[in-house]
């Protein structure tokens, strides 16, 4: 796939441009420099075709992450076919803009100069100094008002080399959202899986400030791994609050949620995050990290302690792993595929109703003033999560105890204990 990379100094509107070209709010945008630190990827689709768009951190930021950010931009540009050099079209050029321009000249890649934040045509009169950067005519754009995007896309396709059209059907990707509390080891886990430092890792909580999408293949299956910002109880800044919202949205978009658990720091936060995912109908795989730090003699005791602290999640599968030793990294993907397939389970109506007959014969049915609850029949209209609809004579007769009984039976007899599923009760007239 073609690759296009957005580059520029901090706070010139790179992430806003990235979101506009993707036609969705993928990157966190805030009016402070340094929000984006890692690489973000997304596929832009247009009439001419598709290309991979990469958003990068701001160059020459002057902060402590500057060297790490430049290393990631260097890596992104290695196989880039076109570079979008973003500059603020309403501000005077800075020394950092000139530094970025010189940096890109040395890279020798085709460059399109993009003037951002040009909300009104009259602002184009002030773009003259941009010619001094040495990349020809700037393309005026406004992410806020969607100006100049068609012209920019046309310019991109004019510079992209012609590639033979791939007629092979694309393998559907399984999206895995990596979530957890700050410093649980999410970014280290992603880097270990990829075999490179794709995202910045630091002891400082809150280093990852946005959800990072990375494509990965394992066993012939395509995955999209989404590293998210650590979710804490009380966000400490607007940027962190926006990042947490993006993390929760990553759960909504995921097929499976990988809940990363630091075995030395477990509590209500993990229970809350698991319930957030399960309430959204997402299967959850508990990934216990930093297992290399647990002595072999202490491992049984640590496992018991984790079971006690995560007692409410005892039905969820778990993998004990280590980013340092790469222990059980492959098992994460095998379990994720299994959970994804389990979440797609569809029980034929005839089979489901045979089970209903068995279940109701083994329990005293709820009744109200001598009138018993009757299940007329059941069906499963949806998967991911599996949703079971029970048509009954009186929905108001369904007690919590009876509903829990059905949940237990569905989990055990239909093999769905490890994934979330939903029960709906309807009266005979609601068909």
C-alpha positions as CSV (number, residue, x, y, z in Angstrom):
1,X,0.0,0.0,0.0
2,X,1.2,3.6,-0.7
3,X,2.5,5.4,2.3
4,X,2.1,9.2,3.0
5,X,3.7,10.8,6.1
6,X,2.7,14.1,7.7
7,X,5.7,16.1,9.1
8,X,6.1,19.5,10.8
9,X,6.9,21.3,13.9
10,X,4.6,21.0,17.0
11,X,1.1,22.5,16.9
12,X,0.8,23.3,13.2
13,X,-2.4,21.2,12.8
14,X,-0.9,17.8,11.7
15,X,-3.3,15.7,13.7
16,X,-6.3,17.8,12.6
17,X,-5.2,17.3,9.0
18,X,-4.8,13.6,9.7
19,X,-8.4,13.4,11.1
20,X,-9.9,15.3,8.2
21,X,-8.2,13.1,5.5
22,X,-9.3,10.0,7.4
23,X,-12.8,11.5,7.7
24,X,-13.0,10.5,11.4
25,X,-11.6,11.7,14.7
26,X,-8.7,9.3,15.1
27,X,-6.0,11.4,16.7
28,X,-6.4,13.5,19.9
29,X,-6.3,17.2,19.0
30,X,-5.6,19.9,21.6
31,X,-4.3,23.5,21.4
32,X,-1.1,22.6,23.2
33,X,2.2,21.4,21.6
34,X,3.4,17.8,21.9
35,X,0.1,16.0,22.1
36,X,1.2,13.5,19.4
37,X,4.4,11.7,20.4
38,X,4.1,8.3,18.6
39,X,3.2,7.4,15.1
40,X,-0.4,7.1,14.2
41,X,-1.6,5.3,11.1
42,X,-4.9,5.2,9.1
43,X,-6.1,4.3,5.6
44,X,-7.4,7.1,3.4
45,X,-9.9,5.9,0.8
46,X,-10.7,8.0,-2.2
47,X,-11.9,7.5,-5.8
48,X,-8.3,7.0,-6.9
49,X,-7.6,4.3,-4.4
50,X,-6.2,3.8,-0.9
51,X,-3.1,4.9,0.9
52,X,-1.6,4.6,4.4
53,X,-1.5,8.0,6.1
54,X,0.9,8.5,9.1
55,X,0.7,11.2,11.6
56,X,4.0,12.0,13.5
57,X,5.1,14.0,16.5
58,X,6.2,17.6,16.2
59,X,9.9,18.0,15.2
60,X,12.2,20.4,16.9
61,X,9.9,20.6,19.9
62,X,12.6,21.4,22.4
63,X,11.1,19.0,25.0
64,X,12.6,15.9,26.5
65,X,10.9,13.6,23.9
66,X,12.5,15.4,21.0
67,X,15.2,12.8,20.2
68,X,12.7,9.9,20.5
69,X,10.2,11.6,18.3
70,X,12.8,12.3,15.6
71,X,13.8,8.6,15.6
72,X,10.2,7.7,15.0
73,X,9.9,10.2,12.2
74,X,13.1,8.9,10.6
75,X,11.7,5.4,10.7
76,X,8.3,6.5,9.2
77,X,10.1,8.3,6.3
78,X,12.2,5.3,5.3
79,X,9.5,3.9,3.1
80,X,7.4,7.0,2.6
81,X,6.5,7.8,-1.0
82,X,5.1,11.3,-0.3
83,X,5.7,13.7,2.6
84,X,3.1,16.3,3.6
85,X,5.1,19.2,5.1
86,X,2.6,21.0,7.4
87,X,3.1,24.7,8.3
88,X,0.8,27.1,10.1
89,X,-0.6,29.3,7.3
90,X,-1.6,32.0,9.6
91,X,1.6,32.3,11.6
92,X,5.1,33.6,10.8
93,X,7.6,31.0,9.9
94,X,9.8,29.9,12.8
95,X,13.3,28.6,13.0
96,X,11.8,25.2,13.6
97,X,10.0,25.4,10.3
98,X,13.2,26.1,8.5
99,X,14.9,23.2,10.4
100,X,12.2,20.8,9.3
101,X,12.5,22.0,5.7
102,X,16.3,21.4,5.7
103,X,15.7,18.0,7.3
104,X,13.2,17.0,4.6
105,X,15.6,18.2,1.8
106,X,18.2,15.8,3.1
107,X,15.7,12.9,3.0
108,X,15.2,13.4,-0.7
109,X,11.5,12.4,-0.6
110,X,8.7,14.1,-2.7
111,X,7.3,16.9,-0.5
112,X,4.0,18.7,-0.7
113,X,3.9,21.9,1.3
114,X,0.6,22.2,3.1
115,X,-0.5,25.5,4.7
116,X,-2.9,24.7,7.5
117,X,-5.4,26.8,9.3
118,X,-6.2,28.9,6.2
119,X,-9.9,29.3,7.1
120,X,-10.7,32.1,4.7
121,X,-9.5,32.8,1.1
122,X,-8.2,36.2,2.1
123,X,-5.7,34.5,4.3
124,X,-4.0,33.1,1.2
125,X,-2.6,36.6,0.5
126,X,-0.1,36.0,3.4
127,X,1.4,32.8,2.2
128,X,4.2,34.4,0.2
129,X,6.9,33.7,2.8
130,X,6.2,30.0,2.5
131,X,7.8,29.9,-0.9
132,X,11.1,30.6,0.8
133,X,11.0,27.0,2.3
134,X,11.9,25.8,-1.2
135,X,9.0,23.3,-1.9
136,X,7.1,25.3,-4.5
137,X,3.4,26.3,-4.2
138,X,1.8,25.7,-0.8
139,X,-1.6,24.1,-0.8
140,X,-3.9,26.2,1.5
141,X,-6.1,24.0,3.7
142,X,-8.4,24.3,6.7
143,X,-9.2,21.2,8.7
144,X,-11.9,23.1,10.7
145,X,-13.8,24.1,7.5
146,X,-12.7,21.2,5.2
147,X,-11.0,23.6,2.7
148,X,-8.5,22.5,0.2
149,X,-8.7,18.8,1.0
150,X,-9.7,17.7,-2.5
151,X,-6.9,19.7,-4.0
152,X,-4.5,18.1,-1.5
153,X,-5.7,14.6,-2.3
154,X,-5.3,15.3,-6.0
155,X,-1.7,16.5,-5.4
156,X,-0.9,13.4,-3.4
157,X,-2.1,11.1,-6.1
158,X,-0.2,13.0,-8.8
159,X,3.0,12.3,-6.8
160,X,2.4,8.7,-5.8
161,X,4.0,6.2,-8.1
162,X,1.7,4.0,-10.1
163,X,1.4,0.5,-8.5
164,X,-0.1,-2.7,-9.9
165,X,-3.6,-3.1,-8.5
166,X,-3.8,-5.9,-5.9
167,X,-6.7,-8.1,-6.9
168,X,-6.3,-10.4,-3.8
169,X,-9.2,-10.0,-1.4
170,X,-8.2,-8.2,1.8
171,X,-8.2,-10.4,4.9
172,X,-10.5,-8.8,7.6
173,X,-8.4,-7.6,10.5
174,X,-9.2,-8.4,14.1
175,X,-8.9,-5.2,16.2
176,X,-7.2,-5.6,19.6
177,X,-7.5,-2.7,22.0
178,X,-4.7,-2.7,24.6
179,X,-6.0,-1.1,27.8
180,X,-5.0,-0.7,31.4
181,X,-4.0,1.6,34.1
182,X,-0.9,4.0,33.5
183,X,2.4,2.2,33.6
184,X,0.9,-1.3,33.5
185,X,3.2,-2.2,30.6
186,X,0.9,-1.6,27.6
187,X,3.5,0.2,25.4
188,X,6.3,-2.2,26.3
189,X,4.0,-5.1,25.4
190,X,3.3,-3.6,22.0
191,X,7.0,-2.9,21.3
192,X,7.8,-6.5,22.3
193,X,5.2,-7.9,19.9
194,X,6.5,-5.7,17.0
195,X,10.1,-6.3,17.8
196,X,10.9,-2.5,17.7
197,X,10.3,0.6,19.9
198,X,7.3,1.7,18.0
199,X,5.9,3.7,20.9
200,X,7.8,5.7,23.6
201,X,8.2,3.8,26.9
202,X,9.0,5.7,30.1
203,X,8.6,5.2,33.8
204,X,6.6,8.5,33.8
205,X,2.8,7.8,33.8
206,X,0.9,9.3,30.9
207,X,3.7,9.0,28.3
208,X,1.2,7.5,25.7
209,X,-1.2,10.4,25.0
210,X,-3.3,8.9,22.2
211,X,-4.5,5.6,20.9
212,X,-1.9,4.2,18.4
213,X,-3.1,1.8,15.7
214,X,-0.5,-0.7,14.3
215,X,-1.1,-3.4,11.7
216,X,0.4,-6.8,12.5
217,X,0.2,-10.3,11.0
218,X,0.3,-13.5,13.0
219,X,-0.3,-17.0,11.7
220,X,-1.8,-15.6,8.4
221,X,-4.3,-13.4,10.3
222,X,-4.2,-9.7,10.1
223,X,-4.5,-7.8,13.4
224,X,-4.8,-4.1,14.2
225,X,-3.2,-3.5,17.6
226,X,-4.4,-0.3,19.4
227,X,-2.1,0.9,22.2
228,X,-4.2,3.3,24.3
229,X,-3.4,5.9,27.0
230,X,-3.5,4.6,30.5
231,X,-6.9,5.1,32.1
232,X,-6.7,6.5,35.7
233,X,-9.6,7.6,38.0
234,X,-9.1,11.3,37.7
235,X,-7.4,12.8,34.5
236,X,-4.8,15.4,35.4
237,X,-5.1,17.5,32.2
238,X,-7.4,18.2,29.2
239,X,-5.0,16.3,27.0
240,X,-5.2,13.3,29.3
241,X,-9.0,13.5,29.5
242,X,-9.2,13.5,25.7
243,X,-6.8,10.6,25.5
244,X,-8.9,8.6,27.9
245,X,-12.1,9.3,25.9
246,X,-10.2,8.0,22.8
247,X,-9.1,4.9,24.8
248,X,-12.8,4.2,25.6
249,X,-13.7,4.7,22.0
250,X,-11.0,2.2,21.0
251,X,-12.8,-0.3,23.2
252,X,-16.0,0.4,21.2
253,X,-14.2,-0.2,17.9
254,X,-12.3,-3.4,19.1
255,X,-13.1,-7.0,18.5
256,X,-11.2,-8.1,21.6
257,X,-9.9,-6.1,24.5
258,X,-6.5,-7.0,26.0
259,X,-6.6,-5.8,29.6
260,X,-3.0,-5.4,30.7
261,X,-2.5,-6.1,34.4
262,X,0.6,-5.3,36.4
263,X,0.6,-8.2,39.0
264,X,2.2,-5.8,41.5
265,X,-0.5,-3.2,41.2
266,X,-4.0,-4.7,41.0
267,X,-7.3,-3.3,42.3
268,X,-10.7,-1.8,41.4
269,X,-9.3,-0.1,38.3
270,X,-8.9,-3.5,36.5
271,X,-12.4,-4.6,37.5
272,X,-13.8,-1.3,36.3
273,X,-12.0,-1.5,32.9
274,X,-13.0,-5.1,32.4
275,X,-16.7,-4.2,33.1
276,X,-16.4,-1.2,30.7
277,X,-15.4,-3.6,27.9
278,X,-17.9,-6.4,28.8
279,X,-20.7,-3.8,29.0
280,X,-19.8,-2.9,25.4
281,X,-20.1,-6.5,24.4
282,X,-16.4,-7.0,24.0
283,X,-14.5,-10.2,24.9
284,X,-11.7,-9.5,27.4
285,X,-8.3,-11.3,27.6
286,X,-6.4,-10.6,30.8
287,X,-2.7,-10.1,30.0
288,X,-0.6,-10.4,33.1
289,X,2.6,-8.5,32.3
290,X,6.0,-8.3,34.0
291,X,5.9,-12.0,34.9
292,X,9.7,-12.1,34.6
293,X,9.9,-10.2,37.8
294,X,8.0,-12.9,39.7
295,X,10.3,-15.6,41.2
296,X,9.5,-19.2,40.3
297,X,9.0,-19.9,44.0
298,X,6.6,-17.0,44.4
299,X,4.6,-17.7,41.2
300,X,1.9,-20.0,42.8
301,X,1.3,-17.5,45.6
302,X,1.1,-14.6,43.1
303,X,-1.4,-16.5,41.0
304,X,-3.6,-17.2,44.0
305,X,-3.4,-13.5,45.0
306,X,-4.4,-12.4,41.5
307,X,-7.3,-14.8,41.6
308,X,-8.5,-13.3,44.8
309,X,-8.1,-9.7,43.7
310,X,-9.7,-10.5,40.3
311,X,-12.3,-12.9,41.7
312,X,-15.2,-11.3,39.7
313,X,-13.2,-11.8,36.5
314,X,-12.4,-15.5,37.2
315,X,-14.3,-16.6,34.1
316,X,-12.1,-14.6,31.8
317,X,-9.1,-16.3,30.1
318,X,-5.6,-15.0,31.0
319,X,-2.1,-15.1,29.7
320,X,1.0,-14.6,31.8
321,X,3.6,-12.8,29.8
322,X,6.7,-10.6,29.8
323,X,7.8,-7.9,27.3
324,X,11.4,-8.4,28.4
325,X,11.6,-12.2,27.8
326,X,8.8,-12.3,25.2
327,X,7.2,-15.2,27.2
328,X,3.8,-16.3,25.8
329,X,3.4,-13.4,23.3
330,X,2.2,-15.8,20.6
331,X,-0.4,-17.2,23.0
332,X,-2.0,-13.7,23.2
333,X,-2.9,-13.9,19.5
334,X,-4.1,-17.5,19.7
335,X,-6.4,-16.6,22.6
336,X,-7.6,-13.4,20.9
337,X,-8.6,-15.4,17.7
338,X,-10.4,-18.0,19.9
339,X,-12.3,-15.3,21.8
340,X,-13.2,-13.4,18.5
341,X,-14.6,-16.6,17.0
342,X,-16.5,-17.4,20.2
343,X,-18.0,-14.0,20.2
344,X,-19.3,-14.8,16.7
345,X,-21.1,-17.9,17.9
346,X,-24.6,-18.4,16.4
347,X,-26.9,-21.1,17.9
348,X,-29.5,-22.4,15.5
349,X,-33.1,-21.7,16.7
350,X,-34.1,-25.4,16.9
351,X,-31.0,-26.2,19.0
352,X,-31.6,-23.2,21.3
353,X,-35.2,-24.1,21.9
354,X,-34.2,-27.7,22.7
355,X,-31.9,-26.3,25.4
356,X,-34.7,-24.0,26.7
357,X,-36.9,-27.1,27.2
358,X,-34.1,-28.7,29.2
359,X,-33.4,-25.6,31.3
360,X,-37.0,-24.9,32.2
361,X,-37.6,-28.6,33.2
362,X,-34.9,-28.3,35.8
363,X,-36.1,-25.2,37.7
364,X,-39.2,-23.9,39.4
365,X,-40.5,-21.2,37.0
366,X,-41.3,-17.8,38.5
367,X,-45.0,-17.1,39.0
368,X,-47.2,-14.3,40.0
369,X,-50.4,-15.0,41.9
370,X,-50.4,-18.5,40.6
371,X,-49.6,-17.6,37.0
372,X,-46.3,-19.2,36.0
373,X,-43.8,-17.6,33.6
374,X,-43.7,-19.5,30.3
375,X,-41.0,-19.2,27.6
376,X,-42.8,-19.5,24.3
377,X,-39.7,-19.8,22.2
378,X,-36.2,-18.3,21.9
379,X,-34.0,-17.1,19.1
380,X,-30.6,-15.5,18.5
381,X,-30.8,-12.5,16.2
382,X,-27.3,-11.1,16.7
383,X,-23.7,-12.0,17.3
384,X,-20.7,-10.0,18.7
385,X,-22.0,-10.1,21.3
386,X,-24.4,-13.1,21.0
387,X,-27.8,-11.8,21.9
388,X,-30.7,-14.2,22.9
389,X,-34.3,-13.1,22.7
390,X,-36.8,-15.0,24.8
391,X,-40.5,-14.5,24.0
392,X,-42.5,-15.1,27.1
393,X,-46.1,-14.8,28.2
394,X,-45.4,-12.1,30.8
395,X,-42.0,-10.3,30.7
396,X,-42.7,-8.7,34.0
397,X,-42.6,-12.1,35.7
398,X,-38.9,-12.6,34.9
399,X,-36.9,-12.3,38.2
400,X,-33.3,-11.5,38.5
401,X,-32.6,-15.0,40.0
402,X,-34.2,-16.7,36.9
403,X,-32.3,-14.4,34.5
404,X,-29.1,-15.3,36.3
405,X,-30.0,-19.0,36.1
406,X,-30.4,-18.6,32.3
407,X,-27.1,-16.8,32.0
408,X,-25.3,-19.6,33.9
409,X,-26.9,-22.2,31.7
410,X,-26.0,-20.4,28.5
411,X,-22.5,-19.9,29.7
412,X,-22.0,-23.5,30.6
413,X,-24.1,-25.5,28.2
414,X,-23.5,-23.3,25.1
415,X,-19.9,-22.7,25.9
416,X,-20.1,-18.9,26.1
417,X,-18.8,-18.4,29.6
418,X,-15.7,-16.5,28.5
419,X,-17.5,-13.9,26.3
420,X,-20.2,-11.4,27.1
421,X,-23.7,-12.2,25.8
422,X,-27.1,-10.5,26.2
423,X,-30.6,-11.7,27.2
424,X,-33.7,-9.9,26.1
425,X,-37.3,-10.8,27.2
426,X,-40.3,-9.8,25.1
427,X,-44.0,-10.4,25.3
428,X,-45.7,-12.4,22.6
429,X,-47.1,-9.2,21.0
430,X,-43.6,-7.7,20.6
431,X,-42.4,-10.1,17.9
